[in-house]
Amino acid sequence: MPRENVGNIKMNYEVSGNGEPAVLITGLGGDVSFWYGMVPLLSDRFEVITFDFRNCGLTECPDEPFDMETLAGDVISLLDHLSITKAHVMGWSMGGNVAQEIALRYPERVASLTLVSTYMRRPSRSSYAMNAVLDCVRSGGDIECLFKIMQAFCMTEEAFRKREENGIDTPGKITSTLEQFASHLAAVDGFDSRLRAKDIRVPTRVIHGKSDIMVPPYMGEELAAEIEGADFVSIEGGGHTLSPKTYAWAFLEHASKYPISSEFTRK
């Protein structure tokens, strides 16, 4: 798990497997561990690249504001560092915002685009809830409460029923500080592609869980409708956080339609 200078940050990243490069971009407060269930499903056919965002996980960065454009630039800097000229790009939730920015600003670097559980403009209710809990933690609450509430929005009723039956009551691994989480939430609140998504001109697939309450499914449908030629895949019983096995096939099917010529893979 190297940490190397990428642009103006020291990025923590992992590379697994062989084949055409595929970069996976996680969501709010996430790090490389989010993709541990997905990587084994893809690494026999792709060189899978995962990383910690700036101000998240083990990546080191300047203490300064950033937005989705900044995060998109970080991904391109990582590809440059790895001498990769073109890759398949998949983004989940906030990572889908970053992936959209990459497709809009660096289309020549994107072989295929897969957008999972994402949107053009974050849901107002979810933003209200996340910012309200953030304020509560700043007033003296435990950061674990923030992640528990976020999980309540990300997971389905069935998932919570199973947790209840098994006596599980943990938010999982917390890798972000309060202010790190706040910086990412600010970037989410500042993102809006409603007037720009139509300009995405790379092969796109949008994937969404039918039971997503963090980002209602119609937001994924609206995103797909804005992008010329994009298709929409609905995952039965899927929440905001989807089991890798439920949608890895959709990424594989989509990316396989757009092979990268060897002359464009590496610099």
Secondary structure, DSSP 8 states (H G I E B T S, - for coil): --EEEETTEEEEEEEESSSEEEEEE--TT--GGGGTTTHHHHTTTEEEEEE--TTSTT-B--SS---HHHHHHHHHHHHHHTTBS-EEEEEETHHHHHHHHHHHH-GGGEEEEEEES--SB--HHHHHHHHHHHHHHHTT--HHHHHHHHHHHHS-HHHHHHHHHTT----------HHHHHHHHHHHHH-B-TTTGGG--S-EEEEEETT-SSS-HHHHHHHHHHSTT-EEEEETT--SS--HHHHHHHHHHHHHTS---HHHHB-
